[in-house]
Amino acid sequence: MKNKRTFGVAIGALTAGIVLVPVAASASNGQAWLLGRANAETTATTVTNSAGTPLSLKAKSGYAPLAVNSTKTVTNLSADRLDGLDSTSLAKTSGRTGTIVHDGDYDALGAKCPVGTVFVSGGGYAKYGAGIRYSGPDWNADTGAIIPNSWIVLDESDYPGVSNVTCYSPSGAAIPGAATTLDQLSSGGANVSESTSGPSWPSARVIAKAESFQAAQVQPKR
C-alpha cells in the first residue's frame, strides 16, 4: 500500500513538472505556423491564393510591415518609393539634354525650358554686332519676378538678343523645341520667323524690358 502511494506521488510530481517547466514554442518543417513564435524551416514556404493576394502585412503606424536580414536583391519585387521619393522623382539613365533658342527681338523674352525639364545652363549673343550687357535669368518686366528655368541676353542698349538654355529631361523624353542644327542656334531658334515678321522694332515690350532692367540697376553711392 505504501509503495502504491509513493508511486502515485512520483507520477503526480512528474506530471506537475512537465506542466510547470517553461518551453519555447516553435514550429518546424511540415508543422503549422505559430503566430508570435519562432518558426524554423529548411525549405522555402510558398503561400498561394488562387483568388487574389496571398499575403497582406499590416503594421502599426511608423513601423515597417516587413523586416529582412539580407541586402540581396529580391527578384520581381516592385518598390514604389525609395527614401520617400516616388519613381517619377528619380532621374533615369536615359535622361537627355536639349538646347532651346529664342530671339527676344519683339516679345522681349529669353529662352525658357519646357515643362518637365530643368535648367542646366544658359547663354546667347547680342545681335547686329553689339556687345552684351547682361546675361542671366529672365524676369517679368511688370513684376520683376524671376522666370524659373530661363535665360536672357541683353545688348549694350539693354535690348534682348538671342538667348539659349540647355535643359535636362530626367525622364528621357524628347525636349520640345530643342535645336537640332547649327542654323537654329545661330538664327534664333524656332521663333525666328516671328521676329522677322513682327511689328516695327523696338517694340513696346522690348522698351519695357529695357526700362525695367535700367530701373533695377544699383546706383553707386556718392
Buried (B, 14 or more C-beta within 10 A) or exposed (E): EEEEEEEEEEEEEEEEEEEEEEEEEEBEEEEEEEEEEEBEEEEEEEEEEEEEEEEEEEEEEEEEEEEEEEEEEEEEEEEEEEEEEEEEEEEEEEBBBBBBBBBBBBBBBBBBBBEEBEBBEBBBBBBEEBEBBBBBBBBEBEEEEEBEBBBBBBBEEBBBBBBBBBBBBBBEBEBBBBBEEEEBBEBBBBBBEBBEEBEEEBBEBBBBBBEBBEEEEEEEEE
